[in-house]
Amino acid sequence: MTIKTISAVGLLLLISGCANNGQLDQMSSKIDNLSSQVQKLSAEVGELKTQQQKNTSAIKGVKESVESINMAVDKANERIDNMVATYKK
């Protein structure tokens, strides 16, 4: 929204300062072009935020899986250690 406000203020300044309508038309088209670019970038940022949220949740899932695997490995190692201790006796 602030970009649009700045663009509107800039347009008003150009209207008051430019005596030539040709220059005004050029500036207006440039402002319209910049506004459309800002809208495209805003949409891309929104898509990137959505993708980042998906990635974050996927990373959390992987982290939980790794933690449960580590616990299972620790239990298996304890069992093996207990079996070795039993055979040594």
N, C-alpha and C positions, 0 to 999 in steps of 0.2 A: 504494500500500500504506500509506503513512503517513497518508493521509486516513482509511482504514479503521481504523487503529490509534487515531488521535485520536478518531474517532467511537465506537469501542469504549470508550475511556477515559471519554469524555463520558457515554456511556450508563451506565457503572458508577457514575460520580459522581451521575448523576441518580437511579439506583436507590437508592443509599444516602441521598440527601438528600430524596427525595420520599416523603411518607407517603401521598399520595393516588394511587391506581392510575389514576385518570382523567388526571392530569397526566403520569404515566409513559407511558400509552398515547399521549397527544398528542406527547410528546417523542420517543417511539420512532418514530411515524409521520413526524415531521419529519426525524429522522435517516435513516430509510429513503428519504425523498424526496430529501434532500441526497446520499445515497450514489448513488442512481440518476442524479442530475444530474451528479455527478462522473464516473460511468462513461460517460455520453453525451459529456461534454466530452473525456474521454480518447480515446474512439473518433474524435471529430472531429479532435483533434490528430494522431492517427495518420494519418488520411486527408489532412490538410493536409501532413504531412511527405512522404507518398508523392507528392502533387501537386507539391510543391516540388522533389523529386528529378527528376521528369519535366521540369519547367520548366528546371531547371539543365542537364540533358543537352540539351534542345532549344536552349538559349542557346549552349551550347558548339558544337553543330552549326552554328548560324547564324554564329557567330564564325569558325569554320574556313572556311565558305563565303565569307564576306566577305574573309578574308585571301587565299584563292585567287583571287577575283575581282580584288582589288587587284593581285596579282602579274600576272595576265593583262593588266590595263589598263596596267600599267607596261611590259610587254613590247611591247604594241601601240603605246604612245607612243614607245618607242625606235625601233621599225620606221618609224613615220611620220617621226620626226626624221631617221633615216638616209635615207629617201627624199627628203626636202626638201633635205638636204645634197647628195645626188647630183645633183639637178636644178640646184642653184645652181652647181655646178662646170661 
